[in-house]
Amino acid sequence: MAEIESFTLDHTAVLAPYVRQIGVEHGPGGGTITNFDVRLVQPNVQEIPTGGLHTLEHMLAGLLRDRIDGVIDISPFGCRTGFHLLMWGEPEIADVVAALAGSLSFIAEEAAESDIPGVSALECGNYRDHSLHSAREWAAVVLDRGISLDAFERVGV
């Protein structure tokens, strides 16, 4: 089986929240895709409840695209501690952190139920499992802790 970089990471040594570049892939046609570890809470210490994580996923999908070019996808980790963020090119981590912080700030301070995209049975495979209340709380927790530019030490923007 192929070695997966994320599974070789020492999850006991990282200090969340942070954004970490996992890897860069160059396609045969010349395109470049960067994969980021967007870790919101400390692995094996906390996890975001599914309703809040699901709402964060839906909201970040649009909010990040509004704040930074090149977003392909943002998908939650099964462990519920953060997300994979796939982007075209090789964006700077500081730019990703700024876009993430702006998005989380909107969620924590301004978002209304009507701001959550894709919450009907037609648009979502589990539309009943959303919580803006939880998403707001966790967004505020992440912002209060600060998002580090380094997974192993607290380095701010």
C-alpha positions in Angstrom: 0.0 0.0 0.0 1.2 3.5 -0.8 2.6 5.5 2.1 0.4 8.4 3.0 2.2 11.5 4.3 -0.6 12.4 6.8 -0.3 9.0 8.4 3.4 9.5 9.0 2.9 12.8 10.8 3.5 12.6 14.6 0.1 13.7 15.7 1.3 13.9 19.3 3.9 16.6 18.4 1.8 19.1 16.5 0.3 22.2 18.1 -3.1 23.1 16.6 -4.5 25.3 15.2 -2.1 25.5 12.2 -1.9 25.3 8.4 0.7 22.9 7.1 1.7 22.2 3.5 1.4 18.4 3.2 2.7 18.1 -0.4 2.8 19.4 -3.9 1.9 17.3 -6.9 2.8 18.1 -10.5 0.5 16.7 -13.1 1.5 15.2 -16.4 -0.1 18.2 -18.2 1.9 20.7 -16.1 -0.7 21.6 -13.5 0.4 21.9 -9.8 -1.8 21.0 -6.8 -0.9 21.8 -3.2 -2.4 19.8 -0.3 -2.7 21.6 3.0 -3.4 20.2 6.5 -5.8 22.8 8.0 -5.8 21.6 11.6 -8.3 23.4 13.8 -8.1 21.5 17.1 -5.5 19.4 18.8 -5.4 15.8 17.6 -6.3 13.2 20.2 -7.4 15.9 22.6 -10.4 17.5 21.0 -12.7 16.9 18.0 -15.3 19.1 16.4 -18.8 17.5 16.6 -20.1 16.4 13.3 -22.8 19.0 13.0 -20.4 21.8 13.5 -17.7 20.3 11.3 -20.2 19.7 8.5 -21.4 23.4 8.7 -17.8 24.6 8.7 -17.1 22.5 5.6 -20.1 23.9 3.7 -19.3 27.5 4.7 -15.5 27.3 4.2 -16.1 25.8 0.7 -17.5 29.2 -0.4 -15.9 31.6 2.0 -12.3 30.5 1.1 -13.0 30.8 -2.6 -14.1 34.4 -2.0 -10.9 35.1 -0.2 -8.2 33.3 -2.1 -7.8 32.1 -5.7 -7.2 28.4 -6.6 -9.3 26.5 -4.1 -10.2 23.1 -5.5 -11.7 21.4 -2.4 -11.8 21.5 1.4 -12.7 18.1 2.9 -12.9 17.2 6.6 -10.6 14.7 8.2 -12.4 11.6 9.5 -10.9 12.4 13.0 -12.8 15.6 13.0 -9.8 17.8 13.9 -9.6 19.8 10.7 -9.6 19.7 6.9 -7.6 18.9 3.8 -7.4 21.9 1.6 -6.5 21.3 -2.1 -5.4 24.3 -4.2 -4.1 25.0 -7.6 -0.5 26.2 -7.7 1.7 26.7 -4.7 0.1 29.4 -2.5 2.0 30.8 0.5 0.9 29.4 3.9 0.5 33.0 5.2 -2.0 33.7 2.4 -4.0 30.5 3.2 -4.0 31.4 7.0 -5.3 34.9 6.2 -8.1 33.6 4.1 -8.9 31.0 6.7 -8.9 33.5 9.5 -11.2 35.9 7.6 -13.6 33.0 6.8 -13.7 31.8 10.4 -14.2 35.4 11.6 -17.2 35.7 9.4 -18.6 32.4 10.7 -17.9 33.3 14.4 -19.2 36.9 14.3 -21.7 37.4 11.4 -23.0 34.2 9.9 -26.7 33.5 9.8 -28.5 30.2 9.0 -29.2 31.7 5.5 -25.4 31.9 4.9 -24.9 28.1 5.0 -25.0 26.8 1.4 -26.2 23.3 0.5 -28.5 22.4 3.4 -31.4 20.8 1.7 -32.0 17.1 0.9 -31.4 17.9 -2.8 -28.0 19.6 -2.1 -26.5 17.5 0.8 -26.3 13.8 1.6 -26.8 14.4 5.3 -28.6 17.8 5.4 -30.1 17.3 8.9 -26.6 17.2 10.5 -25.6 20.8 10.6 -25.1 23.2 13.5 -24.3 26.9 13.0 -24.1 27.3 16.8 -21.4 24.7 17.0 -19.6 26.1 13.9 -19.6 29.6 15.5 -18.2 28.3 18.8 -15.4 26.3 17.2 -14.5 29.1 14.8 -14.2 31.5 17.8 -12.0 28.9 19.7 -9.6 28.6 16.7 -9.4 32.4 16.3 -8.8 32.9 20.0 -5.9 30.4 20.0 -4.5 31.8 16.7 -3.6 29.9 13.6 0.1 29.1 13.4 2.2 29.0 10.2 4.1 26.1 11.7 2.6 22.7 12.9 5.2 22.2 15.6 5.6 25.7 17.1 3.3 28.7 17.5 4.3 31.0 14.7 1.9 33.8 13.8 1.2 35.7 10.7 
